[in-house]
Amino acid sequence: MRLFLLASCFLFLSTGNLFAKTVYDIDLPDTVTVAGENLQLNGYGLRKKFFFKIYLGSLYTRGKATTTEQVLAMPGAK
């Protein structure tokens, strides 16, 4: 039971950015157009230094990717 509870908490907390549209008052659109290509939001990350929020980076790709190799193998804009 304890393992199930820990796994459930981890899963719940690790999927926070799957459905987010606004992060720290910054709007992240679902899709953007770059060089005539429609790209969709694949993920984002927040860089922190001590207690300061330094910057927010986002990754837009043609389709969903779950590994670095998949992202690098995709042709076109990223």
Number of C-alpha atoms within 10 A of each C-alpha: 6 7 8 9 10 11 12 12 11 11 11 10 10 10 10 9 14 11 9 14 13 11 13 8 7 9 10 15 12 13 14 14 11 12 8 8 13 14 21 18 19 20 18 15 12 12 11 11 8 7 6 8 11 10 10 13 9 11 13 22 22 18 13 14 15 9 8 8 9 11 18 12 9 13 9 12 14 15
